[in-house]
Amino acid sequence: MGSLDGLDERELRRRIGALVEDVLGGTADPQASFLDLGLTSLALMRVKARLEAMLGLSLDDTTLFEHGSIAALAAHLAPGADDGPQEVGPAPVATDGRIAVIGMAARLPGAPDLATFWRNLRAGHSSIRTLATGQADGQVRAAGVIEDAECFDADYFGMPPQEAELTDPAHRLFLQCCVHALEDGGYAGQAHGRRIGVYAGGGMNLYGPGLPYHARHGMGGAGPAANIAAQMQGLIGGQQDFLATRVAYRLGLTGAAVAVQSACSTGLVAVHLAAQSLLSGENDLALAGAAAVHLPQDVEYAHDPEFILSPTGVCRAFDAASDGTVGGNGVAAVLLKRLDAALADGDEIHAVLLGSAVNNDGAAKAGFTAPAVRGHTEVVRLALARAGIEADSVGHVEAHGTGTELGDPVEFEALSRAYRSRQGRTGFCSLGSVKPGIGHLDTCAGMAGLVKTVLMLRHGTIVPTANVTRPSPRLPWETSPFRLATAAEEWRTPQGVPRRGGVSALGFGGTNAHVLLEEPPAASARPQPVHPLPVPLSARSPEALREVAARLRDELRARPGLSAADVHTTLALGRTHHAHRAVVHGRTATELADGLDRFLALSDEHLHSPAGPLTFAFSGQGHAVAGMALELYRHFDVVRDVLDECEETYRHEESGSLLDVLLTPSPGGAGPVTQAAQFALQMGLVRLWGQFGVEPECVLGHSLGEIAALCAAGAFSLADGLRFTVARGKLMNAAAPGRMLALNGDADTVRGVCAGLPVEVAAVNGPRSLVLSGVPGAIEAAQRALTARDIACRPLDVDTAFHSSLLDPVLPALRKAAESLTFTPLRMPCGDSARGEMLPAGSVVDAEHLVRQAREPVLFQRTLEAAHALGHVDFLEVGPADVLTSMARVALPGSHWTASQARDATGVGALFEALAALYRRGLSLDWGAVGAGQGRGGGGRVGLPGYPFRRDAYPAPELPWLTRDRTPSAPAARPLDTAAHTITVTGRQQLASMNELVDGVHDLMTAQLRTLSALTGEAPQ
């Protein structure tokens, strides 16, 4: 590449953004991918060519695809960027084969969340809805419906509205469901650094084949005039091939992303495959789930005695009144992790997956779609063997349980054979099915059963099966392992035996899956933190942030025993950090809830103010440092390392101890080592902020603080900086006695009042903020004269007239001490307060600079203005108090200041308050380093309320060119025959337009073509 001298990442982002916006003809989000912005491959090549001309460099053709956004490209091109090969993840480790379920989320009929789902289960409530649409004769109007299925928060995922419109609602809901599952497990966002896989499938086909979702948008042809890009987007928006990969792309997941499709067993097969990937080391965590949404949801169906759908619209599994199943809609996902890793990381565990198995019936059954006893029996036995448990240790089996005349008896027999007790016990295991409560969810059916069983294990309760009248007399209950779950009951087990449950899912075509679960191990109690912990919250809008805060507040009130350390870890490390932010502090859940109440009482205008590049401002001498480092030294290893290094250097040069001063509060102050102690504290804070991910782009200092600023900028080493500060302090103490006076007045007035007095201006801190230096008598006389003119002033707690002629006798010795330093180029701009300007990066200061800096007045206001001219308005004060913060806000109006420590709040608490202020301003923090100070008492990850997605409606359009004949018709022999009566002659137009699209694209599309051909009675053209 060519030269990029003088262009940092911020400037590169600005220039690249302007170029992209020019090509695009509109505004461009720096974080959005180039393709999402609407740039085609050809447009990207134009951007590349213009970028090369602008920057004078050559780029590979792949560069804009590998670094596919304005922000990513700027980071790649910035000087010092490291884009070398990433290290391969850790090799697989030995494991006992158990998998932890650490996160869950679902949208199910009658249940927008898991808490509602559990309440419905506990009450035995059926959420099957009687529909208000359709004609009466021969039509059954019942279904399990998801509320607001057409709503989606496209902005959250950076998805253009056009893409959201073309994306199947099932895919959209699953994407949001995966976010909530990751949040529930504490692994949303990118901070965790784990490889997360996605195993998922979808489809809802109980009512026969439906047109692809893109057909509702008038797509389905690929003639010469067609927009091929839009057609392909429509295809991607609805095909099940892209369900898992869309999640991986939109959430930045880098593990395996695999589409799973086995009809009604899809969800449970996805769980099995995800678990196997964890055991093999392919993924560190894995999402598994399914999405089944039939459009429209409120469609009625015609009963067919030869099909599985119920004529009464009521599903009753294993019941005397069973007459078939009812369709439902739903999406669900679980987050899985190896149990040993989950325990080591302190994750909250909902349940333990002991073993799972998948097989197929083969040809040993009555027909392709028929169930089979042998295959189901064998898959359960294989799962039990892999789990290493006895069949009669399982207390509940969640069956496929469709409530059909053939399916229930076949499944009951298969489960009875597999779970038969070797001791001859009967009735030891409850049997249930979730389908009577929510409907048959097709590909998501097994996921619903899994989620139900996990909830029962967590709550220690066996829930009733909905719609039960009495157990079916056709089934041999008395001799089987089972009893029908008809009422809520405590899940009791023999002493020492954990609760265990099995879940089955059987797919059309014969793919069977069975999963065995166990209640989670008891969680250890967390100690209460010593200091209030910062708990970050964020959202993409002020309204969403307030909702996040309110939901969390309510959760903490409802669960006062939650550990504050767990809440901190979950929200700091397990959530995505958005632009609108807040932070509350507390040691207990109650304290955090109180903090949230205070936040919610604030007005909206205080909620968001983005930060610019950060400047570190180092305060000078004037505030006591004795004992100031005690808490930081105990709490943070990096501070301890810096102070220990300074202590060792100091002991080589002087007698006595820096640490004794820094760690021991003393009313007498730090004495002769004040300057060295303050330098050491400031450099400890610099390293600590760096560990937190807070790095300056510019530094400046006030008086003594400029030595620390130069050291932080790389002008000399820590050891050299400390040695010079020690020498400087000794020489200042050896100077003639003097005093200093701070006052509020303009320079011309002060000079007039003090005319004739031997005093000098030592610092200009603001338009009406000066400091005078001189001999004690002169300073006392100046104070009297100024007070007489009603000019506020106060003497400073020093006994040396810094930055005055009283220092002249010691300057030769100071120059000699400075000449012993090894000077190196500055890594960043640094303030030169003697001249009131900023030294550019690359500058090399010398001994004369340090002498001038000690002798000449501090032109602090001019230095601030010079930093502001470089675009800096955000400052972090680094020092033992907030001296600069209070006066600089006046000296530089519009600037934002945060103090690392404050007069009335020091130590860890003050540091966390400063950290919170920076986070609210939008800075990216390394929250892992922030929490590292908690040590072994640090927090784990727990389930907390998920993100409140916006409910923007993307309704599914009516099918184009098709009308539905709503006139009553006699029930037909098969569901497909009924469909033939509902499609009019205009269906031929749809068939003709689809012929061109499906040609050679996909087997599924070919099947769709054949179906439409049969319905219209015409052969493909």
NORNOR-V205848 format. One record per residue. N is the residue number from 1. RES is the residue in one letter. SS is DSSP state (H for helix, E for strand, C for the rest). NEAR is the number of other C-alpha atoms within 12 Angstrom. Layout:
N RES SS NEAR
N RES SS NEAR
//
This chain:
1 M C 16
2 G C 16
3 S C 16
4 L C 23
5 D C 19
6 G C 17
7 L C 21
8 D C 24
9 E H 27
10 R H 26
11 E H 25
12 L H 30
13 R H 29
14 R H 22
15 R H 26
16 I H 38
17 G H 33
18 A H 24
19 L H 30
20 V H 40
21 E H 25
22 D H 19
23 V H 27
24 L H 25
25 G C 15
26 G C 15
27 T C 17
28 A C 29
29 D C 28
30 P C 30
31 Q C 23
32 A C 28
33 S E 30
34 F H 38
35 L H 29
36 D H 29
37 L H 32
38 G C 29
39 L C 28
40 T C 20
41 S H 20
42 L H 17
43 A H 23
44 L H 31
45 M H 23
46 R H 21
47 V H 35
48 K H 33
49 A H 24
50 R H 23
51 L H 33
52 E H 25
53 A H 15
54 M H 20
55 L H 27
56 G C 16
57 L C 18
58 S C 20
59 L C 26
60 D C 16
61 D C 18
62 T C 15
63 T H 27
64 L H 35
65 F H 23
66 E H 17
67 H C 26
68 G C 26
69 S E 31
70 I H 42
71 A H 29
72 A H 29
73 L H 36
74 A H 32
75 A H 27
76 H H 29
77 L H 36
78 A C 27
79 P C 21
80 G C 16
81 A C 15
82 D C 11
83 D C 17
84 G C 8
85 P C 6
86 Q C 7
87 E C 9
88 V C 13
89 G C 17
90 P C 14
91 A C 14
92 P C 17
93 V C 18
94 A C 15
95 T C 18
96 D C 21
97 G C 27
98 R C 34
99 I E 45
100 A E 47
101 V E 51
102 I E 45
103 G E 47
104 M E 48
105 A E 51
106 A E 48
107 R E 46
108 L E 53
109 P C 43
110 G C 32
111 A E 32
112 P C 30
113 D C 32
114 L H 36
115 A H 25
116 T H 22
117 F H 35
118 W H 34
119 R H 26
120 N H 31
121 L H 44
122 R H 31
123 A H 23
124 G C 29
125 H C 30
126 S C 38
127 S C 41
128 I E 39
129 R E 33
130 T E 25
131 L C 23
132 A C 16
133 T C 19
134 G C 22
135 Q C 21
136 A C 19
137 D C 18
138 G C 23
139 Q E 32
140 V E 32
141 R C 32
142 A E 39
143 A E 47
144 G E 44
145 V C 40
146 I C 38
147 E C 28
148 D C 30
149 A C 38
150 E C 32
151 C E 26
152 F E 36
153 D C 32
154 A C 32
155 D H 25
156 Y H 31
157 F H 33
158 G C 27
159 M C 31
160 P C 25
161 P H 21
162 Q H 20
163 E H 35
164 A H 38
165 E H 32
166 L H 37
167 T C 43
168 D C 46
169 P H 46
170 A H 49
171 H H 47
172 R H 46
173 L H 45
174 F H 49
175 L H 46
176 Q H 43
177 C H 44
178 C H 50
179 V H 44
180 H H 42
181 A H 45
182 L H 50
183 E H 42
184 D H 40
185 G H 47
186 G C 46
187 Y C 49
188 A C 40
189 G C 30
190 Q C 24
191 A C 26
192 H C 30
193 G C 22
194 R C 28
195 R C 33
196 I E 42
197 G E 44
198 V E 53
199 Y E 51
200 A E 54
201 G E 51
202 G E 52
203 G C 49
204 M C 38
205 N C 30
206 L C 36
207 Y C 38
208 G C 28
209 P C 25
210 G C 29
211 L C 38
212 P C 41
213 Y H 39
214 H H 35
215 A H 35
216 R H 29
217 H H 31
218 G C 28
219 M C 38
220 G C 38
221 G C 29
222 A C 25
223 G C 18
224 P C 9
225 A C 10
226 A C 17
227 N C 17
228 I H 18
229 A H 18
230 A H 25
231 Q H 31
232 M H 24
233 Q H 28
234 G H 32
235 L H 36
236 I H 26
237 G H 35
238 G H 41
239 Q C 36
240 Q H 39
241 D H 26
242 F H 34
243 L H 42
244 A H 46
245 T H 33
246 R H 39
247 V H 43
248 A H 30
249 Y H 23
250 R H 32
251 L H 35
252 G C 29
253 L C 34
254 T C 29
255 G C 30
256 A C 31
257 A E 36
258 V E 35
259 A E 35
260 V C 36
261 Q C 37
262 S C 37
263 A H 38
264 C H 45
265 S H 49
266 T H 48
267 G H 54
268 L H 54
269 V H 47
270 A H 51
271 V H 54
272 H H 46
273 L H 40
274 A H 45
275 A H 43
276 Q H 35
277 S H 33
278 L H 44
279 L H 33
280 S H 23
281 G C 30
282 E C 30
283 N C 36
284 D C 40
285 L E 47
286 A E 51
287 L E 62
288 A E 58
289 G E 60
290 A E 58
291 A E 57
292 A E 53
293 V C 51
294 H C 42
295 L C 36
296 P C 32
297 Q C 36
298 D C 28
299 V C 34
300 E C 38
301 Y E 43
302 A E 40
303 H C 33
304 D C 27
305 P C 21
306 E C 19
307 F C 29
308 I C 37
309 L E 40
310 S C 37
311 P C 31
312 T C 27
313 G C 39
314 V C 41
315 C C 46
316 R C 45
317 A C 49
318 F C 51
319 D E 39
320 A C 24
321 A C 25
322 S C 37
323 D C 34
324 G C 36
325 T E 51
326 V C 50
327 G E 52
328 G E 54
329 N C 55
330 G E 54
331 V E 56
332 A E 56
333 A E 55
334 V E 53
335 L E 53
336 L E 52
337 K E 51
338 R E 40
339 L H 35
340 D H 26
341 A H 30
342 A H 36
343 L H 26
344 A H 19
345 D H 27
346 G C 32
347 D E 41
348 E C 44
349 I C 44
350 H C 44
351 A E 45
352 V E 45
353 L E 50
354 L E 40
355 G E 38
356 S E 42
357 A E 40
358 V E 37
359 N E 32
360 N E 34
361 D C 29
362 G C 22
363 A C 17
364 A C 18
365 K C 20
366 A C 16
367 G C 14
368 F C 17
369 T C 25
370 A C 30
371 P C 40
372 A C 37
373 V H 32
374 R H 28
375 G H 37
376 H H 45
377 T H 34
378 E H 29
379 V H 39
380 V H 45
381 R H 35
382 L H 29
383 A H 35
384 L H 34
385 A H 22
386 R H 27
387 A H 31
388 G C 21
389 I C 27
390 E C 25
391 A H 37
392 D H 34
393 S H 35
394 V C 44
395 G C 44
396 H E 50
397 V E 52
398 E E 50
399 A C 52
400 H C 51
401 G C 49
402 T C 51
403 G C 46
404 T C 38
405 E C 33
406 L C 30
407 G H 35
408 D H 40
409 P H 31
410 V H 33
411 E H 41
412 F H 47
413 E H 31
414 A H 31
415 L H 44
416 S H 41
417 R H 29
418 A H 35
419 Y H 45
420 R C 30
421 S C 25
422 R C 14
423 Q C 13
424 G C 17
425 R C 19
426 T C 24
427 G C 26
428 F C 32
429 C E 36
430 S E 44
431 L E 44
432 G E 50
433 S C 53
434 V C 57
435 K H 52
436 P H 51
437 G H 52
438 I H 48
439 G C 50
440 H E 57
441 L C 53
442 D H 47
443 T H 47
444 C H 56
445 A H 58
446 G H 55
447 M H 56
448 A H 55
449 G H 56
450 L H 54
451 V H 49
452 K H 51
453 T H 49
454 V H 44
455 L H 39
456 M H 42
457 L H 39
458 R H 31
459 H H 26
460 G C 29
461 T E 32
462 I E 41
463 V C 39
464 P C 41
465 T C 44
466 A C 38
467 N C 38
468 V C 31
469 T C 23
470 R C 24
471 P E 29
472 S C 26
473 P C 16
474 R C 20
475 L C 28
476 P C 21
477 W H 27
478 E H 19
479 T H 20
480 S C 28
481 P C 36
482 F E 37
483 R E 33
484 L E 42
485 A C 39
486 T C 29
487 A C 26
488 A C 26
489 E E 21
490 E E 21
491 W C 31
492 R C 24
493 T C 24
494 P C 14
495 Q C 8
496 G C 8
497 V C 18
498 P C 26
499 R C 39
500 R E 43
501 G E 53
502 G E 54
503 V E 52
504 S E 54
505 A E 56
506 L E 52
507 G C 42
508 F C 30
509 G C 27
510 G C 33
511 T E 37
512 N E 46
513 A E 47
514 H E 53
515 V E 53
516 L E 51
517 L E 48
518 E E 42
519 E E 36
520 P C 33
521 P C 25
522 A C 17
523 A C 22
524 S C 18
525 A C 18
526 R C 25
527 P C 22
528 Q C 25
529 P C 30
530 V C 22
531 H C 29
532 P C 32
533 L E 43
534 P E 43
535 V E 47
536 P E 47
537 L E 50
538 S E 36
539 A E 33
540 R C 30
541 S C 26
542 P H 27
543 E H 24
544 A H 30
545 L H 35
546 R H 34
547 E H 27
548 V H 35
549 A H 42
550 A H 29
551 R H 24
552 L H 41
553 R H 33
554 D H 22
555 E H 26
556 L H 31
557 R H 22
558 A H 16
559 R C 21
560 P C 21
561 G C 22
562 L C 36
563 S E 38
564 A H 44
565 A H 43
566 D H 45
567 V H 52
568 H H 43
569 T H 43
570 T H 45
571 L H 50
572 A H 47
573 L H 39
574 G C 41
575 R C 40
576 T C 36
577 H C 34
578 H C 32
579 A C 27
580 H E 33
581 R E 40
582 A E 45
583 V E 42
584 V E 41
585 H E 39
586 G E 33
587 R C 32
588 T E 33
589 A H 34
590 T H 28
591 E H 29
592 L H 40
593 A H 33
594 D H 25
595 G H 32
596 L H 35
597 D H 24
598 R H 20
599 F H 28
600 L H 28
601 A C 16
602 L C 17
603 S C 13
604 D H 19
605 E H 12
606 H H 19
607 L C 32
608 H C 29
609 S C 23
610 P C 23
611 A C 27
612 G C 26
613 P C 32
614 L E 37
615 T E 44
616 F E 50
617 A E 53
618 F E 50
619 S C 46
620 G C 40
621 Q C 42
622 G C 33
623 H C 31
624 A C 36
625 V C 44
626 A C 32
627 G C 31
628 M C 43
629 A C 43
630 L H 27
631 E H 28
632 L H 37
633 Y H 30
634 R H 23
635 H H 27
636 F C 31
637 D H 24
638 V H 28
639 V H 34
640 R H 29
641 D H 24
642 V H 32
643 L H 42
644 D H 29
645 E H 26
646 C H 37
647 E H 35
648 E H 23
649 T H 29
650 Y H 32
651 R H 21
652 H H 17
653 E H 22
654 E C 20
655 S C 15
656 G C 19
657 S C 29
658 L H 41
659 L H 37
660 D H 29
661 V H 33
662 L H 42
663 L H 28
664 T C 23
665 P C 19
666 S C 16
667 P C 12
668 G C 16
669 G C 27
670 A C 32
671 G H 30
672 P H 33
673 V H 37
674 T H 40
675 Q H 46
676 A H 47
677 A H 50
678 Q H 48
679 F H 51
680 A H 54
681 L H 52
682 Q H 50
683 M H 45
684 G H 40
685 L H 46
686 V H 38
687 R H 31
688 L H 37
689 W H 37
690 G H 25
691 Q H 25
692 F C 31
693 G C 22
694 V C 31
695 E C 29
696 P C 33
697 E C 35
698 C E 41
699 V E 51
700 L E 53
701 G E 50
702 H C 49
703 S C 44
704 L C 45
705 G H 47
706 E H 46
707 I H 52
708 A H 50
709 A H 48
710 L H 53
711 C H 44
712 A H 44
713 A C 42
714 G C 30
715 A C 37
716 F C 32
717 S C 27
718 L H 39
719 A H 32
720 D H 33
721 G H 42
722 L H 45
723 R H 38
724 F H 41
725 T H 42
726 V H 38
727 A H 33
728 R H 39
729 G H 34
730 K H 26
731 L H 32
732 M H 37
733 N H 25
734 A H 24
735 A C 28
736 A C 22
737 P E 25
738 G C 34
739 R E 36
740 M E 40
741 L E 44
742 A E 35
743 L E 38
744 N C 29
745 G C 29
746 D C 22
747 A H 26
748 D H 14
749 T H 21
750 V H 35
751 R H 22
752 G H 16
753 V H 24
754 C C 31
755 A C 18
756 G C 14
757 L C 26
758 P C 25
759 V E 34
760 E E 37
761 V E 36
762 A E 38
763 A E 40
764 V E 39
765 N E 42
766 G E 31
767 P C 27
768 R C 25
769 S E 35
770 L E 37
771 V E 43
772 L E 47
773 S E 45
774 G E 37
775 V C 30
776 P H 27
777 G H 20
778 A H 26
779 I H 35
780 E H 28
781 A H 27
782 A H 40
783 Q H 35
784 R H 23
785 A H 25
786 L H 30
787 T H 21
788 A H 14
789 R C 19
790 D C 16
791 I C 26
792 A C 24
793 C E 28
794 R E 24
795 P E 28
796 L C 26
797 D C 19
798 V C 31
799 D C 27
800 T E 35
801 A C 42
802 F C 49
803 H C 39
804 S C 36
805 S H 29
806 L H 33
807 L H 35
808 D H 24
809 P H 17
810 V H 28
811 L H 33
812 P H 21
813 A H 26
814 L H 35
815 R H 27
816 K H 20
817 A H 29
818 A H 33
819 E H 23
820 S C 20
821 L C 28
822 T C 23
823 F C 27
824 T C 22
825 P C 24
826 L C 29
827 R C 26
828 M C 34
829 P E 37
830 C E 46
831 G E 49
832 D E 41
833 S C 46
834 A C 34
835 R C 25
836 G C 29
837 E E 27
838 M E 36
839 L E 32
840 P C 26
841 A C 26
842 G C 20
843 S C 23
844 V C 26
845 V C 33
846 D C 25
847 A H 27
848 E H 24
849 H H 29
850 L H 40
851 V H 34
852 R H 30
853 Q H 40
854 A H 44
855 R H 37
856 E C 34
857 P C 35
858 V E 43
859 L C 37
860 F H 45
861 Q H 37
862 R H 30
863 T H 41
864 L H 47
865 E H 32
866 A H 30
867 A H 38
868 H H 32
869 A H 14
870 L C 27
871 G C 21
872 H C 32
873 V C 33
874 D E 39
875 F E 45
876 L E 48
877 E E 45
878 V E 46
879 G C 49
880 P C 47
881 A C 37
882 D C 33
883 V H 33
884 L H 44
885 T H 36
886 S H 25
887 M H 30
888 A H 38
889 R H 28
890 V H 23
891 A H 30
892 L C 30
893 P C 20
894 G C 16
895 S C 29
896 H E 35
897 W E 36
898 T E 40
899 A E 41
900 S C 45
901 Q C 39
902 A C 31
903 R C 22
904 D C 13
905 A C 20
906 T C 29
907 G H 36
908 V H 36
909 G H 27
910 A H 32
911 L H 41
912 F H 38
913 E H 31
914 A H 37
915 L H 40
916 A H 33
917 A H 36
918 L H 41
919 Y H 38
920 R H 35
921 R C 34
922 G C 31
923 L C 32
924 S C 33
925 L C 31
926 D C 26
927 W H 38
928 G H 27
929 A H 27
930 V H 37
931 G H 37
932 A H 27
933 G C 32
934 Q C 31
935 G H 21
936 R H 17
937 G H 22
938 G C 32
939 G C 41
940 G C 42
941 R E 41
942 V C 41
943 G C 41
944 L C 41
945 P C 37
946 G C 43
947 Y C 40
948 P C 31
949 F C 31
950 R C 24
951 R C 21
952 D E 19
953 A E 21
954 Y C 26
955 P C 23
956 A C 30
957 P C 23
958 E C 18
959 L C 25
960 P C 26
961 W C 23
962 L C 22
963 T C 18
964 R E 23
965 D C 17
966 R C 21
967 T C 16
968 P C 18
969 S C 20
970 A C 19
971 P C 25
972 A C 23
973 A C 16
974 R C 22
975 P H 29
976 L H 28
977 D H 26
978 T H 29
979 A H 32
980 A H 27
981 H H 26
982 T H 25
983 I E 29
984 T C 22
985 V C 21
986 T C 20
987 G H 32
988 R H 26
989 Q H 24
990 Q H 34
991 L H 39
992 A H 28
993 S H 27
994 M H 36
995 N H 29
996 E H 25
997 L H 33
998 V H 29
999 D C 24
1000 G C 14
1001 V C 20
1002 H C 16
1003 D H 14
1004 L H 25
1005 M H 29
1006 T H 22
1007 A H 22
1008 Q H 29
1009 L H 38
1010 R H 25
1011 T H 27
1012 L H 36
1013 S H 25
1014 A H 21
1015 L H 29
1016 T H 27
1017 G C 20
1018 E C 18
1019 A C 16
1020 P C 25
1021 Q C 15
//
